[in-house]
Amino acid sequence: MVQPTKAMVEMTVKAKAFAGQGVRSHRVMVDDLNVRVFDSVAGYYTLCHSLSKSAIRRIIKAASGV
């Protein structure tokens, strides 16, 4: 499980994060290079998502403005 640090930003974004799902709101945790999506089934933030590269760039850019 990842513990948030000062370098990490937690936010909610609209994206298609998991296969078989459409676009919806997801809780994400962002650091300089990674976007972790909260998996409500597992109960933690995971790197095993299906976000596109452009969605990852968009989310990192939005998090850097926070």
Distance bins in CASP14 RR format, pairs under 12 A and 6 or more apart:
PFRMAT RR
TARGET T0000
AUTHOR 0000-0000-0000
RMODE 2
METHOD distances of the structure
MODEL  1
1 29 0 0 0 0 0 1 0 0 0 0 0
1 36 0 0 0 0 0 1 0 0 0 0 0
1 38 0 0 0 0 0 1 0 0 0 0 0
1 39 0 0 0 0 0 1 0 0 0 0 0
1 42 0 0 0 0 1 0 0 0 0 0 0
1 43 0 0 0 0 1 0 0 0 0 0 0
1 44 1 0 1 0 0 0 0 0 0 0 0
1 45 1 0 0 1 0 0 0 0 0 0 0
1 46 0 0 0 0 1 0 0 0 0 0 0
2 8 1 0 0 1 0 0 0 0 0 0 0
2 10 0 0 0 0 0 1 0 0 0 0 0
2 28 0 0 0 0 0 1 0 0 0 0 0
2 29 1 0 0 1 0 0 0 0 0 0 0
2 30 0 0 0 0 0 1 0 0 0 0 0
2 31 0 0 0 0 1 0 0 0 0 0 0
2 34 0 0 0 0 1 0 0 0 0 0 0
2 35 0 0 0 0 0 1 0 0 0 0 0
2 36 1 0 0 1 0 0 0 0 0 0 0
2 37 0 0 0 0 0 1 0 0 0 0 0
2 38 0 0 0 0 0 1 0 0 0 0 0
2 39 0 0 0 0 0 1 0 0 0 0 0
2 43 0 0 0 0 0 1 0 0 0 0 0
2 44 1 0 0 1 0 0 0 0 0 0 0
2 45 1 0 1 0 0 0 0 0 0 0 0
2 46 0 0 0 0 1 0 0 0 0 0 0
2 47 0 0 0 0 1 0 0 0 0 0 0
3 10 0 0 0 0 0 1 0 0 0 0 0
3 29 0 0 0 0 1 0 0 0 0 0 0
3 31 0 0 0 0 0 1 0 0 0 0 0
3 36 0 0 0 0 0 1 0 0 0 0 0
3 44 0 0 0 0 0 1 0 0 0 0 0
3 45 0 0 0 0 0 1 0 0 0 0 0
4 10 1 0 0 1 0 0 0 0 0 0 0
4 11 0 0 0 0 0 1 0 0 0 0 0
4 27 0 0 0 0 0 1 0 0 0 0 0
4 28 0 0 0 0 0 1 0 0 0 0 0
4 29 1 0 0 1 0 0 0 0 0 0 0
4 30 0 0 0 0 0 1 0 0 0 0 0
4 31 0 0 0 0 1 0 0 0 0 0 0
4 36 0 0 0 0 0 1 0 0 0 0 0
4 38 0 0 0 0 0 1 0 0 0 0 0
4 44 0 0 0 0 0 1 0 0 0 0 0
4 45 0 0 0 0 1 0 0 0 0 0 0
5 29 0 0 0 0 1 0 0 0 0 0 0
5 30 0 0 0 0 0 1 0 0 0 0 0
5 31 1 0 0 1 0 0 0 0 0 0 0
5 32 0 0 0 0 0 1 0 0 0 0 0
6 31 0 0 0 0 0 1 0 0 0 0 0
7 29 0 0 0 0 0 1 0 0 0 0 0
7 30 0 0 0 0 1 0 0 0 0 0 0
7 31 1 0 1 0 0 0 0 0 0 0 0
7 32 1 0 0 1 0 0 0 0 0 0 0
7 33 0 0 0 0 0 1 0 0 0 0 0
7 34 0 0 0 0 0 1 0 0 0 0 0
7 63 0 0 0 0 0 1 0 0 0 0 0
7 64 0 0 0 0 0 1 0 0 0 0 0
8 28 0 0 0 0 0 1 0 0 0 0 0
8 29 1 0 1 0 0 0 0 0 0 0 0
8 30 1 0 0 1 0 0 0 0 0 0 0
8 31 1 0 1 0 0 0 0 0 0 0 0
8 32 0 0 0 0 1 0 0 0 0 0 0
8 33 0 0 0 0 0 1 0 0 0 0 0
8 34 0 0 0 0 1 0 0 0 0 0 0
8 35 0 0 0 0 0 1 0 0 0 0 0
8 36 0 0 0 0 1 0 0 0 0 0 0
8 45 0 0 0 0 1 0 0 0 0 0 0
8 60 0 0 0 0 0 1 0 0 0 0 0
8 63 0 0 0 0 1 0 0 0 0 0 0
8 64 0 0 0 0 0 1 0 0 0 0 0
8 66 0 0 0 0 0 1 0 0 0 0 0
9 27 0 0 0 0 0 1 0 0 0 0 0
9 28 0 0 0 0 1 0 0 0 0 0 0
9 29 1 0 0 1 0 0 0 0 0 0 0
9 30 1 0 1 0 0 0 0 0 0 0 0
9 31 1 0 0 1 0 0 0 0 0 0 0
9 32 0 0 0 0 0 1 0 0 0 0 0
9 34 0 0 0 0 0 1 0 0 0 0 0
9 35 0 0 0 0 0 1 0 0 0 0 0
9 36 0 0 0 0 0 1 0 0 0 0 0
9 59 0 0 0 0 1 0 0 0 0 0 0
9 60 0 0 0 0 1 0 0 0 0 0 0
9 61 0 0 0 0 0 1 0 0 0 0 0
9 62 0 0 0 0 1 0 0 0 0 0 0
9 63 1 0 1 0 0 0 0 0 0 0 0
9 64 0 0 0 0 1 0 0 0 0 0 0
9 65 0 0 0 0 1 0 0 0 0 0 0
9 66 1 0 1 0 0 0 0 0 0 0 0
10 26 0 0 0 0 0 1 0 0 0 0 0
10 27 1 0 0 1 0 0 0 0 0 0 0
10 28 1 0 0 1 0 0 0 0 0 0 0
10 29 1 0 1 0 0 0 0 0 0 0 0
10 30 1 0 0 1 0 0 0 0 0 0 0
10 31 0 0 0 0 0 1 0 0 0 0 0
10 35 0 0 0 0 0 1 0 0 0 0 0
10 36 0 0 0 0 1 0 0 0 0 0 0
10 37 0 0 0 0 0 1 0 0 0 0 0
10 38 0 0 0 0 1 0 0 0 0 0 0
10 45 0 0 0 0 1 0 0 0 0 0 0
10 59 0 0 0 0 0 1 0 0 0 0 0
10 63 0 0 0 0 1 0 0 0 0 0 0
10 66 0 0 0 0 1 0 0 0 0 0 0
11 25 0 0 0 0 0 1 0 0 0 0 0
11 26 0 0 0 0 1 0 0 0 0 0 0
11 27 1 0 0 1 0 0 0 0 0 0 0
11 28 1 0 0 1 0 0 0 0 0 0 0
11 29 0 0 0 0 1 0 0 0 0 0 0
11 30 1 0 0 1 0 0 0 0 0 0 0
11 35 0 0 0 0 0 1 0 0 0 0 0
11 36 0 0 0 0 0 1 0 0 0 0 0
11 37 0 0 0 0 0 1 0 0 0 0 0
11 38 0 0 0 0 0 1 0 0 0 0 0
11 45 0 0 0 0 0 1 0 0 0 0 0
11 58 0 0 0 0 0 1 0 0 0 0 0
11 59 1 0 0 1 0 0 0 0 0 0 0
11 60 0 0 0 0 0 1 0 0 0 0 0
11 61 0 0 0 0 0 1 0 0 0 0 0
11 62 1 0 0 1 0 0 0 0 0 0 0
11 63 1 0 0 1 0 0 0 0 0 0 0
11 64 0 0 0 0 0 1 0 0 0 0 0
11 65 0 0 0 0 0 1 0 0 0 0 0
11 66 1 0 0 1 0 0 0 0 0 0 0
12 24 0 0 0 0 0 1 0 0 0 0 0
12 25 1 0 1 0 0 0 0 0 0 0 0
12 26 1 0 0 1 0 0 0 0 0 0 0
12 27 1 0 1 0 0 0 0 0 0 0 0
12 28 1 0 0 1 0 0 0 0 0 0 0
12 29 0 0 0 0 0 1 0 0 0 0 0
12 30 0 0 0 0 0 1 0 0 0 0 0
12 37 0 0 0 0 0 1 0 0 0 0 0
12 38 0 0 0 0 1 0 0 0 0 0 0
12 59 0 0 0 0 0 1 0 0 0 0 0
12 62 0 0 0 0 0 1 0 0 0 0 0
12 63 0 0 0 0 0 1 0 0 0 0 0
12 66 0 0 0 0 0 1 0 0 0 0 0
13 23 0 0 0 0 0 1 0 0 0 0 0
13 24 0 0 0 0 1 0 0 0 0 0 0
13 25 1 0 0 1 0 0 0 0 0 0 0
13 26 1 0 0 1 0 0 0 0 0 0 0
13 27 0 0 0 0 1 0 0 0 0 0 0
13 28 1 0 1 0 0 0 0 0 0 0 0
13 29 0 0 0 0 0 1 0 0 0 0 0
13 30 0 0 0 0 1 0 0 0 0 0 0
13 35 0 0 0 0 1 0 0 0 0 0 0
13 36 0 0 0 0 0 1 0 0 0 0 0
13 37 0 0 0 0 1 0 0 0 0 0 0
13 38 0 0 0 0 0 1 0 0 0 0 0
13 49 0 0 0 0 0 1 0 0 0 0 0
13 51 0 0 0 0 1 0 0 0 0 0 0
13 55 0 0 0 0 1 0 0 0 0 0 0
13 56 0 0 0 0 0 1 0 0 0 0 0
13 58 0 0 0 0 1 0 0 0 0 0 0
13 59 1 0 1 0 0 0 0 0 0 0 0
13 60 0 0 0 0 0 1 0 0 0 0 0
13 61 0 0 0 0 0 1 0 0 0 0 0
13 62 1 0 0 1 0 0 0 0 0 0 0
13 63 0 0 0 0 1 0 0 0 0 0 0
13 66 0 0 0 0 0 1 0 0 0 0 0
14 21 0 0 0 0 0 1 0 0 0 0 0
14 22 0 0 0 0 0 1 0 0 0 0 0
14 23 1 0 1 0 0 0 0 0 0 0 0
14 24 1 0 0 1 0 0 0 0 0 0 0
14 25 1 0 1 0 0 0 0 0 0 0 0
14 26 1 0 0 1 0 0 0 0 0 0 0
14 27 0 0 0 0 0 1 0 0 0 0 0
14 28 0 0 0 0 0 1 0 0 0 0 0
14 51 0 0 0 0 0 1 0 0 0 0 0
14 55 0 0 0 0 1 0 0 0 0 0 0
14 58 0 0 0 0 0 1 0 0 0 0 0
14 59 0 0 0 0 0 1 0 0 0 0 0
14 62 0 0 0 0 0 1 0 0 0 0 0
15 21 0 0 0 0 1 0 0 0 0 0 0
15 22 0 0 0 0 1 0 0 0 0 0 0
15 23 1 0 0 1 0 0 0 0 0 0 0
15 24 1 0 0 1 0 0 0 0 0 0 0
15 25 0 0 0 0 1 0 0 0 0 0 0
15 26 1 0 1 0 0 0 0 0 0 0 0
15 27 0 0 0 0 0 1 0 0 0 0 0
15 28 0 0 0 0 1 0 0 0 0 0 0
15 35 0 0 0 0 1 0 0 0 0 0 0
15 37 0 0 0 0 1 0 0 0 0 0 0
15 49 0 0 0 0 1 0 0 0 0 0 0
15 50 0 0 0 0 1 0 0 0 0 0 0
15 51 1 0 1 0 0 0 0 0 0 0 0
15 52 0 0 0 0 1 0 0 0 0 0 0
15 54 0 0 0 0 0 1 0 0 0 0 0
15 55 1 0 1 0 0 0 0 0 0 0 0
15 56 0 0 0 0 1 0 0 0 0 0 0
15 57 0 0 0 0 0 1 0 0 0 0 0
15 58 0 0 0 0 1 0 0 0 0 0 0
15 59 1 0 0 1 0 0 0 0 0 0 0
15 62 0 0 0 0 0 1 0 0 0 0 0
16 22 1 0 1 0 0 0 0 0 0 0 0
16 23 1 0 1 0 0 0 0 0 0 0 0
16 24 1 0 0 1 0 0 0 0 0 0 0
16 25 0 0 0 0 0 1 0 0 0 0 0
16 26 0 0 0 0 1 0 0 0 0 0 0
16 37 0 0 0 0 0 1 0 0 0 0 0
16 49 0 0 0 0 1 0 0 0 0 0 0
16 50 1 0 0 1 0 0 0 0 0 0 0
16 51 1 0 0 1 0 0 0 0 0 0 0
16 52 1 0 0 1 0 0 0 0 0 0 0
16 54 0 0 0 0 0 1 0 0 0 0 0
16 55 1 0 0 1 0 0 0 0 0 0 0
16 56 0 0 0 0 0 1 0 0 0 0 0
17 23 0 0 0 0 1 0 0 0 0 0 0
17 24 0 0 0 0 1 0 0 0 0 0 0
17 25 0 0 0 0 1 0 0 0 0 0 0
17 26 1 0 1 0 0 0 0 0 0 0 0
17 27 0 0 0 0 1 0 0 0 0 0 0
17 28 1 0 0 1 0 0 0 0 0 0 0
17 35 0 0 0 0 1 0 0 0 0 0 0
17 36 0 0 0 0 0 1 0 0 0 0 0
17 37 1 0 1 0 0 0 0 0 0 0 0
17 38 0 0 0 0 1 0 0 0 0 0 0
17 39 0 0 0 0 1 0 0 0 0 0 0
17 40 0 0 0 0 0 1 0 0 0 0 0
17 45 0 0 0 0 0 1 0 0 0 0 0
17 46 0 0 0 0 1 0 0 0 0 0 0
17 47 0 0 0 0 0 1 0 0 0 0 0
17 48 0 0 0 0 0 1 0 0 0 0 0
17 49 1 0 1 0 0 0 0 0 0 0 0
17 50 1 0 0 1 0 0 0 0 0 0 0
17 51 1 0 1 0 0 0 0 0 0 0 0
17 52 0 0 0 0 0 1 0 0 0 0 0
17 55 0 0 0 0 1 0 0 0 0 0 0
17 56 0 0 0 0 0 1 0 0 0 0 0
17 59 0 0 0 0 1 0 0 0 0 0 0
18 24 0 0 0 0 1 0 0 0 0 0 0
18 26 0 0 0 0 1 0 0 0 0 0 0
18 37 1 0 0 1 0 0 0 0 0 0 0
18 38 0 0 0 0 0 1 0 0 0 0 0
18 39 0 0 0 0 1 0 0 0 0 0 0
18 40 0 0 0 0 0 1 0 0 0 0 0
18 41 0 0 0 0 1 0 0 0 0 0 0
18 42 0 0 0 0 0 1 0 0 0 0 0
18 46 0 0 0 0 1 0 0 0 0 0 0
18 48 0 0 0 0 1 0 0 0 0 0 0
18 49 1 0 0 1 0 0 0 0 0 0 0
18 50 1 0 1 0 0 0 0 0 0 0 0
18 51 0 0 0 0 1 0 0 0 0 0 0
19 48 0 0 0 0 0 1 0 0 0 0 0
19 49 0 0 0 0 1 0 0 0 0 0 0
19 50 1 0 1 0 0 0 0 0 0 0 0
19 51 0 0 0 0 0 1 0 0 0 0 0
19 52 0 0 0 0 0 1 0 0 0 0 0
20 49 0 0 0 0 0 1 0 0 0 0 0
20 50 0 0 0 0 1 0 0 0 0 0 0
21 37 0 0 0 0 0 1 0 0 0 0 0
21 39 0 0 0 0 0 1 0 0 0 0 0
21 40 0 0 0 0 0 1 0 0 0 0 0
21 41 0 0 0 0 0 1 0 0 0 0 0
21 49 0 0 0 0 0 1 0 0 0 0 0
21 50 0 0 0 0 1 0 0 0 0 0 0
21 51 0 0 0 0 0 1 0 0 0 0 0
22 50 0 0 0 0 0 1 0 0 0 0 0
23 50 0 0 0 0 0 1 0 0 0 0 0
23 51 0 0 0 0 0 1 0 0 0 0 0
23 52 0 0 0 0 0 1 0 0 0 0 0
23 55 0 0 0 0 1 0 0 0 0 0 0
24 37 0 0 0 0 0 1 0 0 0 0 0
24 40 0 0 0 0 0 1 0 0 0 0 0
25 37 0 0 0 0 0 1 0 0 0 0 0
25 38 0 0 0 0 0 1 0 0 0 0 0
25 40 0 0 0 0 0 1 0 0 0 0 0
26 35 0 0 0 0 1 0 0 0 0 0 0
26 36 0 0 0 0 0 1 0 0 0 0 0
26 37 1 0 1 0 0 0 0 0 0 0 0
26 38 1 0 0 1 0 0 0 0 0 0 0
26 39 0 0 0 0 1 0 0 0 0 0 0
26 40 0 0 0 0 1 0 0 0 0 0 0
26 45 0 0 0 0 0 1 0 0 0 0 0
26 46 0 0 0 0 0 1 0 0 0 0 0
26 49 0 0 0 0 1 0 0 0 0 0 0
26 50 0 0 0 0 0 1 0 0 0 0 0
26 51 0 0 0 0 1 0 0 0 0 0 0
26 55 0 0 0 0 0 1 0 0 0 0 0
26 59 0 0 0 0 1 0 0 0 0 0 0
27 35 0 0 0 0 0 1 0 0 0 0 0
27 36 0 0 0 0 1 0 0 0 0 0 0
27 37 1 0 0 1 0 0 0 0 0 0 0
27 38 1 1 0 0 0 0 0 0 0 0 0
27 39 0 0 0 0 1 0 0 0 0 0 0
27 40 0 0 0 0 1 0 0 0 0 0 0
27 43 0 0 0 0 0 1 0 0 0 0 0
27 44 0 0 0 0 0 1 0 0 0 0 0
27 45 1 0 0 1 0 0 0 0 0 0 0
27 46 0 0 0 0 0 1 0 0 0 0 0
27 49 0 0 0 0 0 1 0 0 0 0 0
27 59 0 0 0 0 0 1 0 0 0 0 0
28 34 0 0 0 0 1 0 0 0 0 0 0
28 35 1 0 1 0 0 0 0 0 0 0 0
28 36 1 0 0 1 0 0 0 0 0 0 0
28 37 1 0 1 0 0 0 0 0 0 0 0
28 38 1 0 0 1 0 0 0 0 0 0 0
28 39 0 0 0 0 0 1 0 0 0 0 0
28 45 1 0 0 1 0 0 0 0 0 0 0
28 46 0 0 0 0 0 1 0 0 0 0 0
28 47 0 0 0 0 0 1 0 0 0 0 0
28 49 0 0 0 0 1 0 0 0 0 0 0
28 51 0 0 0 0 1 0 0 0 0 0 0
28 55 0 0 0 0 0 1 0 0 0 0 0
28 56 0 0 0 0 1 0 0 0 0 0 0
28 58 0 0 0 0 0 1 0 0 0 0 0
28 59 1 0 0 1 0 0 0 0 0 0 0
28 60 0 0 0 0 1 0 0 0 0 0 0
28 62 0 0 0 0 1 0 0 0 0 0 0
28 63 0 0 0 0 1 0 0 0 0 0 0
28 66 0 0 0 0 0 1 0 0 0 0 0
29 35 1 0 0 1 0 0 0 0 0 0 0
29 36 1 0 1 0 0 0 0 0 0 0 0
29 37 0 0 0 0 1 0 0 0 0 0 0
29 38 1 0 0 1 0 0 0 0 0 0 0
29 39 0 0 0 0 0 1 0 0 0 0 0
29 44 0 0 0 0 1 0 0 0 0 0 0
29 45 1 0 1 0 0 0 0 0 0 0 0
29 46 0 0 0 0 1 0 0 0 0 0 0
29 47 0 0 0 0 0 1 0 0 0 0 0
29 49 0 0 0 0 0 1 0 0 0 0 0
29 59 0 0 0 0 0 1 0 0 0 0 0
29 60 0 0 0 0 0 1 0 0 0 0 0
29 63 0 0 0 0 1 0 0 0 0 0 0
30 36 1 0 0 1 0 0 0 0 0 0 0
30 37 0 0 0 0 0 1 0 0 0 0 0
30 38 0 0 0 0 0 1 0 0 0 0 0
30 45 0 0 0 0 0 1 0 0 0 0 0
30 47 0 0 0 0 0 1 0 0 0 0 0
30 51 0 0 0 0 0 1 0 0 0 0 0
30 55 0 0 0 0 0 1 0 0 0 0 0
30 56 0 0 0 0 1 0 0 0 0 0 0
30 57 0 0 0 0 0 1 0 0 0 0 0
30 58 0 0 0 0 0 1 0 0 0 0 0
30 59 1 0 0 1 0 0 0 0 0 0 0
30 60 1 0 1 0 0 0 0 0 0 0 0
30 61 0 0 0 0 1 0 0 0 0 0 0
30 62 0 0 0 0 1 0 0 0 0 0 0
30 63 1 1 0 0 0 0 0 0 0 0 0
30 64 0 0 0 0 1 0 0 0 0 0 0
30 65 0 0 0 0 0 1 0 0 0 0 0
30 66 0 0 0 0 1 0 0 0 0 0 0
31 45 0 0 0 0 0 1 0 0 0 0 0
31 47 0 0 0 0 0 1 0 0 0 0 0
31 56 0 0 0 0 0 1 0 0 0 0 0
31 59 0 0 0 0 0 1 0 0 0 0 0
31 60 0 0 0 0 1 0 0 0 0 0 0
31 63 0 0 0 0 1 0 0 0 0 0 0
31 64 0 0 0 0 0 1 0 0 0 0 0
32 60 1 0 0 1 0 0 0 0 0 0 0
32 61 0 0 0 0 0 1 0 0 0 0 0
32 63 0 0 0 0 1 0 0 0 0 0 0
32 64 0 0 0 0 1 0 0 0 0 0 0
33 47 0 0 0 0 0 1 0 0 0 0 0
33 56 0 0 0 0 1 0 0 0 0 0 0
33 57 0 0 0 0 0 1 0 0 0 0 0
33 59 0 0 0 0 0 1 0 0 0 0 0
33 60 1 0 0 1 0 0 0 0 0 0 0
33 63 0 0 0 0 0 1 0 0 0 0 0
33 64 0 0 0 0 0 1 0 0 0 0 0
34 45 0 0 0 0 1 0 0 0 0 0 0
34 46 0 0 0 0 0 1 0 0 0 0 0
34 47 1 0 0 1 0 0 0 0 0 0 0
34 48 0 0 0 0 0 1 0 0 0 0 0
34 49 0 0 0 0 0 1 0 0 0 0 0
34 51 0 0 0 0 0 1 0 0 0 0 0
34 56 0 0 0 0 1 0 0 0 0 0 0
34 59 0 0 0 0 0 1 0 0 0 0 0
34 60 0 0 0 0 1 0 0 0 0 0 0
34 63 0 0 0 0 0 1 0 0 0 0 0
35 45 0 0 0 0 1 0 0 0 0 0 0
35 46 0 0 0 0 0 1 0 0 0 0 0
35 47 0 0 0 0 1 0 0 0 0 0 0
35 48 0 0 0 0 0 1 0 0 0 0 0
35 49 1 0 0 1 0 0 0 0 0 0 0
35 50 0 0 0 0 0 1 0 0 0 0 0
35 51 1 0 0 1 0 0 0 0 0 0 0
35 52 0 0 0 0 0 1 0 0 0 0 0
35 53 0 0 0 0 0 1 0 0 0 0 0
35 54 0 0 0 0 0 1 0 0 0 0 0
35 55 0 0 0 0 1 0 0 0 0 0 0
35 56 1 0 1 0 0 0 0 0 0 0 0
35 57 0 0 0 0 1 0 0 0 0 0 0
35 58 0 0 0 0 1 0 0 0 0 0 0
35 59 1 0 1 0 0 0 0 0 0 0 0
35 60 1 0 0 1 0 0 0 0 0 0 0
35 61 0 0 0 0 0 1 0 0 0 0 0
35 62 0 0 0 0 0 1 0 0 0 0 0
35 63 0 0 0 0 1 0 0 0 0 0 0
36 42 0 0 0 0 0 1 0 0 0 0 0
36 43 0 0 0 0 0 1 0 0 0 0 0
36 44 0 0 0 0 1 0 0 0 0 0 0
36 45 1 1 0 0 0 0 0 0 0 0 0
36 46 1 0 0 1 0 0 0 0 0 0 0
36 47 1 0 1 0 0 0 0 0 0 0 0
36 48 0 0 0 0 1 0 0 0 0 0 0
36 49 1 0 0 1 0 0 0 0 0 0 0
36 51 0 0 0 0 0 1 0 0 0 0 0
36 56 0 0 0 0 0 1 0 0 0 0 0
36 59 0 0 0 0 0 1 0 0 0 0 0
36 60 0 0 0 0 0 1 0 0 0 0 0
36 63 0 0 0 0 0 1 0 0 0 0 0
37 43 0 0 0 0 0 1 0 0 0 0 0
37 44 0 0 0 0 0 1 0 0 0 0 0
37 45 1 0 0 1 0 0 0 0 0 0 0
37 46 1 0 0 1 0 0 0 0 0 0 0
37 47 0 0 0 0 1 0 0 0 0 0 0
37 48 0 0 0 0 1 0 0 0 0 0 0
37 49 1 0 1 0 0 0 0 0 0 0 0
37 50 0 0 0 0 1 0 0 0 0 0 0
37 51 1 0 0 1 0 0 0 0 0 0 0
37 55 0 0 0 0 0 1 0 0 0 0 0
37 56 0 0 0 0 0 1 0 0 0 0 0
37 59 0 0 0 0 1 0 0 0 0 0 0
38 44 1 0 0 1 0 0 0 0 0 0 0
38 45 1 0 1 0 0 0 0 0 0 0 0
38 46 1 0 0 1 0 0 0 0 0 0 0
38 47 0 0 0 0 0 1 0 0 0 0 0
38 48 0 0 0 0 0 1 0 0 0 0 0
38 49 0 0 0 0 1 0 0 0 0 0 0
39 45 1 0 0 1 0 0 0 0 0 0 0
39 46 1 0 1 0 0 0 0 0 0 0 0
39 47 0 0 0 0 0 1 0 0 0 0 0
39 48 1 0 0 1 0 0 0 0 0 0 0
39 49 0 0 0 0 1 0 0 0 0 0 0
40 46 0 0 0 0 0 1 0 0 0 0 0
41 48 0 0 0 0 0 1 0 0 0 0 0
42 48 0 0 0 0 1 0 0 0 0 0 0
42 49 0 0 0 0 0 1 0 0 0 0 0
47 56 0 0 0 0 0 1 0 0 0 0 0
49 55 0 0 0 0 1 0 0 0 0 0 0
49 56 0 0 0 0 1 0 0 0 0 0 0
49 59 0 0 0 0 0 1 0 0 0 0 0
50 56 0 0 0 0 0 1 0 0 0 0 0
51 57 0 0 0 0 1 0 0 0 0 0 0
51 58 0 0 0 0 1 0 0 0 0 0 0
51 59 1 0 0 1 0 0 0 0 0 0 0
51 60 0 0 0 0 0 1 0 0 0 0 0
52 58 0 0 0 0 1 0 0 0 0 0 0
52 59 0 0 0 0 0 1 0 0 0 0 0
53 59 0 0 0 0 0 1 0 0 0 0 0
53 60 0 0 0 0 0 1 0 0 0 0 0
54 60 0 0 0 0 0 1 0 0 0 0 0
54 61 0 0 0 0 0 1 0 0 0 0 0
55 61 0 0 0 0 0 1 0 0 0 0 0
55 62 0 0 0 0 0 1 0 0 0 0 0
56 62 0 0 0 0 0 1 0 0 0 0 0
56 63 0 0 0 0 0 1 0 0 0 0 0
57 63 0 0 0 0 0 1 0 0 0 0 0
57 64 0 0 0 0 0 1 0 0 0 0 0
58 64 0 0 0 0 0 1 0 0 0 0 0
59 65 0 0 0 0 0 1 0 0 0 0 0
59 66 0 0 0 0 0 1 0 0 0 0 0
60 66 0 0 0 0 0 1 0 0 0 0 0
END
